[in-house]
Amino acid sequence: MNQIKNGTDEPETSGDIHTRREILSQPALWEEVYDLISGQSAAIEGFLRPVLEKGNVRVILTGAGTSGFIGDAAQGTLQKAWRRPVQAVPTTEIVTQPDTVFIRPVPTLLISFARSGNSPESVESVRLANACCDEIYHLIITCNGEGALAGTAAVNPDKAYCIVLPEATNDKSLAMTSSFTCMLLSVLLVAHAADIKSEFPKVQRIVEQGKLILENQFLLESLVLKGFERVVFLGSGEMLGIARECHLKLLELTDGRQVCMSDSFLGFRHGPRAFVNENTLIVYLFSRNPHVMRYERDLAGEIGRDARGIESLQIGGAEELALPHSSRIVPEIDPDNAYQMIAATLVGQLLGYYSALHAGIDPDSPSTSGSISRVVQGVNIYQE
């Protein structure tokens, strides 16, 4: 059995090199990211303040695949912090129908996320934004300073700012792990650039939470070894974006062999619950908001009473929530710490990692058919 104990030991045998290291490195990298954003906070604030002070400015968060889920997870937090309309739109939608995304006379801040910055959609989304908006500004967050996306910021530096994360965040494996959590942390910190020092204790807290999840790897691996036919990730609000990323991670790392899905707690009631059979694992990514958690607990309680004995994994939640057939990882929750969603992402990464190992798949290169790749291939850009 391949195991990583306490986040430090090497597996007995493994064909992977990068994925394991990139997952385990994240708590330390989050501290590096905080230091980087803190060091640039004055420049970031100087760029963003005049843009956000425009009364009718809108903010669009964009990326493709995993990078797109950063926007899903961050949208609500940024909208509360900035009190401006914030919308998550993947680059794959911008490229195909920009006229439904951009509003020409409305000042727009496009925040682009990309690991390599070399996917065709990333660069084309910037070009389309420039063409479709009379007043456009760009904030680029990338793990690759040599990528094509980073290069677009140099074209008009007065209207663009590029944050290049530490090289270690530029995952070498196919699946994005540290790149996702570090870009997500970056944009959340950017929203507090004016008072960055007050955010440090919150970042320290998620470092502790991330380490706690890594210390529970044996639990996550033991769930994988049960051989569930299906896995469901549920989350509300910001955690729905995390649920989608966990779903994708499990799908990618098992080369599509693990049947899985994601949804919101309330949305799951409206049809998708039919996906569940007696051999399903449901992963509850509970909200940090006590009001939201009331709705989540109702659903979890109903499923816990299902005569089929549905198994579940609880991440977060309240200590008094006892469910049958359920495992738990319950870090101490701070309702005011939005960064906590980042640590929860490690659950999907580790489930995907162990699922790959026990299916005989190399986590670094899980796509045996070559249908997916580290930088997307085969996308032709067409211009009207």
RAGIZI-V945334 format. One line per field, one symbol per residue. ss: DSSP state (A for helix, B for strand, O for the rest). phi: phi as a letter, one per 30 degrees, with the letter a starting at -180 (. if undefined). psi: psi as a letter, one per 40 degrees, with the letter a starting at -180 (. if undefined). Layout:
ss->???
phi->???
psi->???
This chain:
ss->OOOOOOOOOOOOOOOOOAAAAAAAOAAAAAAAAAAAAAAAAAAAAAAAAAAAOOOOOBBBBBOOOAAAAAAAAAAAAAAAAAOOBBBBOOAAAAAAOAAAOOOOOOOBBBBBBBOOOOOAAAAAAAAAAAAAOOOBBBBBBBOOOOOAAAAAOOOOAAABBBBBOOAAAOOOOOOOOAAAAAAAAAAAAAOOAAAAAAAAAAAAAAAAAAAAAAAOAAAAAAAAOOOOOBBBBBBOOAAAAAAAAAAAAAAAAOOOOOBBBBBOAAAAOOOAAAAOOOOBBBBBBOOOOAAAAAAAAAAAAAAAOOOOOOBBBBBOOOOOOOOOOBBBBOOOOOOOOOOAAAAAAAAAAAAAAAAAAAOOOOAAAOOOOOOOOOOOOOOOOOOO
phi->.dbcchibddddbaccbceeddddddeddddddedddddcedddddddedddddecdbcccblciedddededceddddddchbdbbcbdedddddbddcccbedcebcccccaddicdedddddddddddcbdbbbbccbbcbdcdddedddddbddbbbcccdeedddedddddbdddddddeedddedbddbddddeeddedddddddddddcdddddddeddiedbbbcbacheddddedddeddddddchidddaabadeddddcjdddddbdcccccccdddcedddedddededdddcdddiddbbcciiceddccdhbcbbbddcceccdddddddddddddddddddedcicdddbddddidbbdcecicccccd
psi->hhihhfediiidiheiddddddddeddddddddddddddedddddddddddeehdfiihhhiiibdddeddddedddddddefihhhhhiddddddgdeedihdehhhhhhhhhcdeeiddddddddddddehdhiihhhhieheeiddddddedgddeihhhhiideeghdidhhcdddddddddddddefddfddeedddddddddddddddefddddddddeefidihhhhiibdedddddddddddddeefedhhiiiiidddddfdeeedhaefhhhhhgiiehdddddddddddddddeheefhiihhhaaidehhiifiiihgihhhdegdeddddddddddddddddddeefhhddgegdeediidhhiehhhhh.
